């Protein structure tokens, strides 16, 4: 499921009080674990593209040295086609070297996106432990603060949404580049694994955001409003006490 579709689901679910819609991701550590696994897979696949790029570099060097086309099977294995001339082979090799480099960078960017999910979940759970608040309560408070037109001290939902959009964009870019590479069974299998992991992460991340927005946060909103009222009362009392102290000082009682 594309992340933009999940964002639309958030808007449709907002305010929904249905019990099924109010279910949350029970184990965010599972999300973090899956993100870490996907990050490692993307890094390994980026290394595969770099190794294939090295093979093309060696092929190009061989062409310069022998100044003739090698066995057609070798050219097909490296370039994905049989070139018509040495110049054609060299041009194809240079183009392919650039494409492998682009693919490697795109996969590393995707790996970094997955790592951000892992890091953000760990930060959320650390804040949860330090504040003695369930992570659901922290996320719900962000929704409640937004509904009250206020900025929350934490921005986990915003961070998750931004990472999800980055993943969708960078995954699409990586797919477009990889489609232009010669078919390689090892690379295609690795990319297929990333596709499965990416779909799982997008689903989990979207569920976390959508269900948090769909939960009933009225109680959390009331707590925030009550805290605001108590803070206003405290400030009033402080101002009143200061005024009394200044008045007593003026009339010589202190």
One Martini backbone bead per residue (centre of mass of N, CA, C, O) as a GRO file, in nm:
protein
  254
    1UNK     BB    1   0.095   0.037   0.024
    2UNK     BB    2   0.072   0.351  -0.015
    3UNK     BB    3   0.132   0.628   0.174
    4UNK     BB    4  -0.084   0.817   0.055
    5UNK     BB    5  -0.316   0.624   0.122
    6UNK     BB    6  -0.267   0.634   0.428
    7UNK     BB    7  -0.318   0.934   0.462
    8UNK     BB    8  -0.612   0.917   0.370
    9UNK     BB    9  -0.695   0.728   0.602
   10UNK     BB   10  -0.653   0.930   0.826
   11UNK     BB   11  -0.876   1.127   0.739
   12UNK     BB   12  -1.109   0.912   0.753
   13UNK     BB   13  -1.047   0.823   1.065
   14UNK     BB   14  -1.090   1.080   1.187
   15UNK     BB   15  -1.292   1.045   1.478
   16UNK     BB   16  -1.314   0.755   1.509
   17UNK     BB   17  -1.490   0.513   1.745
   18UNK     BB   18  -1.422   0.247   1.655
   19UNK     BB   19  -1.282  -0.030   1.788
   20UNK     BB   20  -1.116  -0.131   1.543
   21UNK     BB   21  -0.986   0.156   1.477
   22UNK     BB   22  -0.843   0.169   1.782
   23UNK     BB   23  -0.620   0.007   1.711
   24UNK     BB   24  -0.284  -0.073   1.788
   25UNK     BB   25   0.042  -0.093   1.792
   26UNK     BB   26   0.170  -0.313   2.027
   27UNK     BB   27   0.479  -0.339   1.882
   28UNK     BB   28   0.723  -0.118   1.807
   29UNK     BB   29   0.969  -0.309   1.804
   30UNK     BB   30   0.885  -0.450   1.541
   31UNK     BB   31   0.921  -0.204   1.362
   32UNK     BB   32   1.221  -0.164   1.426
   33UNK     BB   33   1.318  -0.442   1.333
   34UNK     BB   34   1.218  -0.420   1.038
   35UNK     BB   35   1.383  -0.165   0.972
   36UNK     BB   36   1.665  -0.285   1.025
   37UNK     BB   37   1.641  -0.511   0.814
   38UNK     BB   38   1.591  -0.328   0.567
   39UNK     BB   39   1.852  -0.165   0.590
   40UNK     BB   40   2.043  -0.405   0.550
   41UNK     BB   41   1.936  -0.496   0.273
   42UNK     BB   42   1.991  -0.230   0.122
   43UNK     BB   43   2.297  -0.232   0.172
   44UNK     BB   44   2.356  -0.504   0.033
   45UNK     BB   45   2.242  -0.418  -0.244
   46UNK     BB   46   2.436  -0.184  -0.286
   47UNK     BB   47   2.684  -0.372  -0.293
   48UNK     BB   48   2.601  -0.531  -0.541
   49UNK     BB   49   2.609  -0.290  -0.738
   50UNK     BB   50   2.909  -0.231  -0.692
   51UNK     BB   51   3.012  -0.506  -0.797
   52UNK     BB   52   2.890  -0.474  -1.081
   53UNK     BB   53   3.049  -0.219  -1.145
   54UNK     BB   54   3.327  -0.353  -1.133
   55UNK     BB   55   3.281  -0.544  -1.372
   56UNK     BB   56   3.246  -0.318  -1.580
   57UNK     BB   57   3.523  -0.192  -1.540
   58UNK     BB   58   3.681  -0.446  -1.628
   59UNK     BB   59   3.559  -0.459  -1.910
   60UNK     BB   60   3.658  -0.180  -2.005
   61UNK     BB   61   3.960  -0.240  -1.968
   62UNK     BB   62   3.973  -0.476  -2.164
   63UNK     BB   63   3.893  -0.318  -2.416
   64UNK     BB   64   4.140  -0.128  -2.414
   65UNK     BB   65   4.356  -0.362  -2.435
   66UNK     BB   66   4.232  -0.537  -2.695
   67UNK     BB   67   4.047  -0.389  -2.912
   68UNK     BB   68   3.803  -0.602  -2.871
   69UNK     BB   69   3.564  -0.825  -2.878
   70UNK     BB   70   3.444  -1.046  -2.688
   71UNK     BB   71   3.264  -1.273  -2.587
   72UNK     BB   72   2.926  -1.253  -2.612
   73UNK     BB   73   2.858  -1.373  -2.333
   74UNK     BB   74   3.011  -1.161  -2.167
   75UNK     BB   75   2.867  -0.910  -2.266
   76UNK     BB   76   2.584  -1.003  -2.180
   77UNK     BB   77   2.649  -1.037  -1.875
   78UNK     BB   78   2.730  -0.730  -1.834
   79UNK     BB   79   2.520  -0.557  -2.039
   80UNK     BB   80   2.261  -0.732  -2.157
   81UNK     BB   81   2.424  -0.740  -2.436
   82UNK     BB   82   2.527  -0.724  -2.778
   83UNK     BB   83   2.760  -0.562  -2.924
   84UNK     BB   84   2.880  -0.410  -3.235
   85UNK     BB   85   3.123  -0.264  -3.083
   86UNK     BB   86   3.364  -0.119  -2.904
   87UNK     BB   87   3.223   0.154  -2.880
   88UNK     BB   88   2.955   0.038  -2.785
   89UNK     BB   89   3.067  -0.104  -2.533
   90UNK     BB   90   3.188   0.146  -2.396
   91UNK     BB   91   2.929   0.311  -2.381
   92UNK     BB   92   2.768   0.099  -2.217
   93UNK     BB   93   2.959   0.089  -1.974
   94UNK     BB   94   2.946   0.385  -1.886
   95UNK     BB   95   2.640   0.391  -1.842
   96UNK     BB   96   2.632   0.154  -1.633
   97UNK     BB   97   2.812   0.274  -1.418
   98UNK     BB   98   2.620   0.508  -1.353
   99UNK     BB   99   2.368   0.335  -1.278
  100UNK     BB  100   2.495   0.180  -1.043
  101UNK     BB  101   2.561   0.429  -0.877
  102UNK     BB  102   2.269   0.528  -0.849
  103UNK     BB  103   2.157   0.273  -0.714
  104UNK     BB  104   2.336   0.274  -0.465
  105UNK     BB  105   2.245   0.551  -0.358
  106UNK     BB  106   1.940   0.488  -0.340
  107UNK     BB  107   1.969   0.249  -0.139
  108UNK     BB  108   2.107   0.411   0.087
  109UNK     BB  109   1.878   0.610   0.129
  110UNK     BB  110   1.673   0.392   0.208
  111UNK     BB  111   1.830   0.285   0.449
  112UNK     BB  112   1.817   0.554   0.608
  113UNK     BB  113   1.510   0.559   0.634
  114UNK     BB  114   1.484   0.299   0.800
  115UNK     BB  115   1.667   0.395   1.033
  116UNK     BB  116   1.479   0.626   1.124
  117UNK     BB  117   1.261   0.447   1.234
  118UNK     BB  118   1.427   0.304   1.445
  119UNK     BB  119   1.518   0.563   1.597
  120UNK     BB  120   1.233   0.679   1.661
  121UNK     BB  121   1.127   0.445   1.827
  122UNK     BB  122   1.350   0.451   2.043
  123UNK     BB  123   1.290   0.738   2.134
  124UNK     BB  124   0.997   0.696   2.216
  125UNK     BB  125   1.060   0.470   2.432
  126UNK     BB  126   1.247   0.646   2.604
  127UNK     BB  127   1.038   0.863   2.673
  128UNK     BB  128   0.838   0.669   2.800
  129UNK     BB  129   1.023   0.571   3.031
  130UNK     BB  130   1.103   0.855   3.153
  131UNK     BB  131   0.779   0.948   3.183
  132UNK     BB  132   0.579   0.713   3.246
  133UNK     BB  133   0.455   0.670   2.947
  134UNK     BB  134   0.276   0.568   2.715
  135UNK     BB  135   0.314   0.583   2.382
  136UNK     BB  136   0.016   0.638   2.318
  137UNK     BB  137  -0.006   0.895   2.494
  138UNK     BB  138   0.198   1.063   2.340
  139UNK     BB  139   0.054   1.055   2.065
  140UNK     BB  140  -0.223   1.162   2.162
  141UNK     BB  141  -0.114   1.438   2.258
  142UNK     BB  142  -0.044   1.540   1.977
  143UNK     BB  143  -0.332   1.542   1.871
  144UNK     BB  144  -0.458   1.721   2.092
  145UNK     BB  145  -0.278   1.968   2.046
  146UNK     BB  146  -0.362   2.012   1.753
  147UNK     BB  147  -0.669   2.052   1.817
  148UNK     BB  148  -0.578   2.311   2.007
  149UNK     BB  149  -0.348   2.471   1.845
  150UNK     BB  150  -0.080   2.323   1.938
  151UNK     BB  151   0.251   2.261   2.031
  152UNK     BB  152   0.434   1.996   2.066
  153UNK     BB  153   0.716   1.866   2.217
  154UNK     BB  154   0.644   1.640   2.033
  155UNK     BB  155   0.704   1.470   1.679
  156UNK     BB  156   0.645   1.170   1.590
  157UNK     BB  157   0.419   1.171   1.377
  158UNK     BB  158   0.562   1.369   1.188
  159UNK     BB  159   0.811   1.195   1.143
  160UNK     BB  160   0.675   0.942   1.033
  161UNK     BB  161   0.539   1.079   0.790
  162UNK     BB  162   0.800   1.186   0.656
  163UNK     BB  163   0.939   0.912   0.619
  164UNK     BB  164   0.719   0.781   0.447
  165UNK     BB  165   0.748   0.979   0.209
  166UNK     BB  166   1.047   0.926   0.153
  167UNK     BB  167   1.020   0.627   0.089
  168UNK     BB  168   0.836   0.648  -0.153
  169UNK     BB  169   1.023   0.824  -0.324
  170UNK     BB  170   1.291   0.649  -0.307
  171UNK     BB  171   1.170   0.384  -0.410
  172UNK     BB  172   1.083   0.482  -0.687
  173UNK     BB  173   1.364   0.568  -0.781
  174UNK     BB  174   1.506   0.295  -0.749
  175UNK     BB  175   1.323   0.135  -0.942
  176UNK     BB  176   1.386   0.297  -1.202
  177UNK     BB  177   1.687   0.233  -1.207
  178UNK     BB  178   1.680  -0.084  -1.192
  179UNK     BB  179   1.517  -0.125  -1.461
  180UNK     BB  180   1.792  -0.027  -1.632
  181UNK     BB  181   1.912  -0.291  -1.563
  182UNK     BB  182   2.042  -0.573  -1.589
  183UNK     BB  183   1.962  -0.890  -1.556
  184UNK     BB  184   1.985  -1.017  -1.212
  185UNK     BB  185   1.921  -1.258  -0.998
  186UNK     BB  186   2.044  -1.148  -0.734
  187UNK     BB  187   1.928  -0.860  -0.752
  188UNK     BB  188   1.626  -0.933  -0.787
  189UNK     BB  189   1.600  -1.083  -0.517
  190UNK     BB  190   1.678  -0.845  -0.336
  191UNK     BB  191   1.455  -0.653  -0.433
  192UNK     BB  192   1.218  -0.835  -0.353
  193UNK     BB  193   1.277  -0.821  -0.049
  194UNK     BB  194   1.242  -0.517  -0.022
  195UNK     BB  195   0.948  -0.504  -0.113
  196UNK     BB  196   0.834  -0.663   0.126
  197UNK     BB  197   0.951  -0.487   0.355
  198UNK     BB  198   0.826  -0.218   0.261
  199UNK     BB  199   0.528  -0.301   0.283
  200UNK     BB  200   0.533  -0.362   0.586
  201UNK     BB  201   0.627  -0.084   0.687
  202UNK     BB  202   0.405   0.090   0.561
  203UNK     BB  203   0.177  -0.049   0.713
  204UNK     BB  204   0.274  -0.002   1.004
  205UNK     BB  205   0.311   0.304   0.990
  206UNK     BB  206   0.024   0.374   0.898
  207UNK     BB  207  -0.120   0.244   1.140
  208UNK     BB  208   0.001   0.414   1.363
  209UNK     BB  209  -0.112   0.684   1.260
  210UNK     BB  210  -0.414   0.622   1.206
  211UNK     BB  211  -0.495   0.506   1.490
  212UNK     BB  212  -0.417   0.755   1.651
  213UNK     BB  213  -0.616   0.949   1.503
  214UNK     BB  214  -0.876   0.754   1.569
  215UNK     BB  215  -0.867   0.799   1.845
  216UNK     BB  216  -0.985   0.882   2.157
  217UNK     BB  217  -0.877   1.221   2.274
  218UNK     BB  218  -1.056   1.365   2.486
  219UNK     BB  219  -0.913   1.305   2.755
  220UNK     BB  220  -0.644   1.435   2.679
  221UNK     BB  221  -0.761   1.716   2.626
  222UNK     BB  222  -0.866   1.760   2.914
  223UNK     BB  223  -0.595   1.742   3.055
  224UNK     BB  224  -0.467   1.985   2.914
  225UNK     BB  225  -0.683   2.192   2.995
  226UNK     BB  226  -0.642   2.150   3.300
  227UNK     BB  227  -0.346   2.236   3.304
  228UNK     BB  228  -0.399   2.519   3.200
  229UNK     BB  229  -0.583   2.608   3.433
  230UNK     BB  230  -0.377   2.560   3.660
  231UNK     BB  231  -0.166   2.756   3.550
  232UNK     BB  232  -0.340   3.008   3.559
  233UNK     BB  233  -0.395   2.995   3.865
  234UNK     BB  234  -0.103   3.013   3.955
  235UNK     BB  235  -0.041   3.290   3.828
  236UNK     BB  236  -0.257   3.444   3.983
  237UNK     BB  237  -0.149   3.385   4.266
  238UNK     BB  238   0.127   3.511   4.226
  239UNK     BB  239   0.028   3.797   4.158
  240UNK     BB  240  -0.130   3.838   4.424
  241UNK     BB  241   0.109   3.799   4.619
  242UNK     BB  242   0.281   4.030   4.505
  243UNK     BB  243   0.077   4.256   4.553
  244UNK     BB  244   0.056   4.222   4.860
  245UNK     BB  245   0.356   4.265   4.922
  246UNK     BB  246   0.372   4.553   4.805
  247UNK     BB  247   0.152   4.677   4.986
  248UNK     BB  248   0.283   4.615   5.261
  249UNK     BB  249   0.539   4.776   5.201
  250UNK     BB  250   0.404   5.056   5.154
  251UNK     BB  251   0.260   5.049   5.462
  252UNK     BB  252   0.482   4.908   5.662
  253UNK     BB  253   0.442   4.585   5.734
  254UNK     BB  254   0.754   4.493   5.617
   0.00000   0.00000   0.00000
